[in-house]
Amino acid sequence: MTTNEPARAWLVTGASSGFGRAIAEAALAAGDIVVAAARRTDALADLVASAPERVTALSLDVTDPDRVRAAVGQVLDRRGRIDVLVNNAGRGAIGAAEETSDRDLRDLMDLHFFGPAALTRAVLPGMRERGTGAVVQMSRMGGRFAFPGVGACSATKFALEGWSEALAKEVARFGIRVLIVEPGAFRTSFNGPGALLVSTPIPAYDDQTEPLRTGMPDDDGKQPGDPAKAAAAILLALDSAESPPRLALGNDAVDAISESLDHAKAELAAWERVGRSAVFD
């Protein structure tokens, strides 16, 4: 935001820590207004105290559709508008596909897909009316590709990215931007104590899942990515004349996504003749 532009109003979910906190702080540093949402608002007390005239704490469980609608109504009543929605609330999960229960998979889908979709639908009418706005969907590099042990999380992020890709094309004519963010490993609370959902192990998959069950918590606090720099990159993308539809963050994400795209292109080329053969003569 330049000094000649009015302050934007942000609604950031999962704002108590990690990316959500870093994005809220970056928005405040830019002179904007922030509604910081979390399930426990006491975790937001220090953020509110840092700029009480420009920060509001909001209690929000994004998996509760009724609360989502009510929360957006509260923000609009208090702030008048929502210029930027950041769908950031989420958690990690470890488990092979066979190990992941229906309940766990549905809970993750509620958190990572249905909740963000409901919030997005709730803010779009106001953005369309004003002819401006932005929706930031916090995905992960696993929203582009999957590997053993994280299929559930990747499935939810694949869903979010597919929905958001269509959304971006639908709302661009109304002046609304959609930015899908794909971070790699960052020093957030993602791998912290109690943060990861770990499925009941099936020994047949231990060679693939055990390294994740032990390695991800051990890496907590050692990840190469800086959340503050990620937040700065997100604001830069939003303030650019043409923001990218997707933003990979971190060396690991950029490298892994590039490798995945190269592999997909090579695979398509290898089977192109077979694919093209499946048509009427």
Buried (B, 14 or more C-beta within 10 A) or exposed (E): BEEEEEBBBBBBBBBBBBBBBBBBBBBBEBBBBBBBBBBEBEBBEEBBEEBEEBBBBBBBBBBBBEBBBEBBEBBBEEBEBBBBBBBBBBBBBBBBBEBBEEEBBEBBBBBBBBBBBBBBEBBBEBBBEBEBBBBBBBBBBBBBBBEEBBBBBBBBBBBBBEBBBEBBEEBEEBEBBBBBBBBBBBBBBBBBEEBBBBBEBEEEBEEEBBEBBEEBBEBBEEBEBBBBBBBBBBBEBBEEEEBEBBBBBBEBBBEBBEEBEEEEEEEEEEEEEEEEEEEEE
